[in-house]
Amino acid sequence: MEAAVSFMDSPFLWFLSNMVYSLGNIVSAVSQWNLWLDWLTWEKTTEDKQSLMRFIYYGASTELFFAFFTLLLIYTALAMWYRPMMWRTVIALESFANGLGRFFAWSGLIMVLIQIVIIFSQRVFAVSEISIGLGITFSFDVSWWAESLKFYNAMIIALCVTYTFVQGGHVRVDLIYANVSFKTKRLIDMFGALFFMLPSGILIWMYSWFFFWRHMVVPKPSASDTVERLVMKARALRWNVETIGFSPNGFNAYFLFKVLILAYTALIIIHAVAFFYRSFLEWREGAAVEGYGLDLDPRNTEDAAIENQKLGTQ
């Protein structure tokens, strides 16, 4: 009897039961979407407030984790059985990372232009306010524009992270990787995606989700609250969007930095899947498919060719 109880309380059984229940949770969430998405048509009703609290709870819940985990497991099993589907998934996810990164990389140019305007406005024209726009003009204090540079810098970091990864631009400390065989490298990559990228992305998401909402609404939601408790709190719910800057006339949309944290984390999770898929496919099909469908920038393509040439001469 004691053995049976310990088995029922085992982590493995808990994990397996949550996977089974997740299928029902997915059906329930889709069929009763209004319970957690009614707040999108915000009318300050009790139903809107309760649905927002449900959305906040389920956004970083055990139920959401197991729903995505189960769907991903099923999809991965199908993709391993039919590898062309896995290749299409890899190329699509990497294309998304490249497109997003190449677009938001222009934030660097915007930063330079804004800084030039700020210098000329202060040093040459001695104005305290800058207006930009055609027809509809946006006017803010110079300090607002100066502090907004942090946001553009944050966009480059958060939204170009997977683009840089695809392009091989991240700094790496290599002690073993370069000296092992091709298939061993792919095994190391798969291990890193499953046990480092994916878990760290999920962990950061769980913390940053509630960190974001604690700066958006009151009463402040807590990660330890149950869905029932959050629904009860909904009676006093109101928006309290963070707009505090570092100076009286400074940048007043600091909640956007919390949005970028979530976007950054979501991109890491998504690309961990893509990286695992590519590593598996290259491990399974051999060195002949290395870099298949990979859209590298011209400079990175030249660097890769030089590196391959050096390896060939050694």
Buried (B, 14 or more C-beta within 10 A) or exposed (E): EEEEEEEEEEEEEEEEEBBEBBBEBBEEBEEEEEBBBBBEEEEEEEEBBBBBBBBBBBBBBBBBBBBBBBEEEEBBEEBBEEBEBBBEBBBEBBBBBBEBBBEBBEBBEBBEEBEEBBEEBBEEEEEEEBEEEEEEEEEBBBBBBBBBBBBBEBBBEBBBBBBBBBBBEEEEEEEEEEEEEEEEBBBBBBEBBBEEBBEBBBEBBBEBBBBBBBBBBEBEBEEEBEBEEBBBBBEEBEEBEBEEBEEEBBBBBBBBBBBBBBBBBBBBBBBBBBBBBBBBBBBEEEEEBBEEBBBBBEEBBEBBEEEEEEEEEE
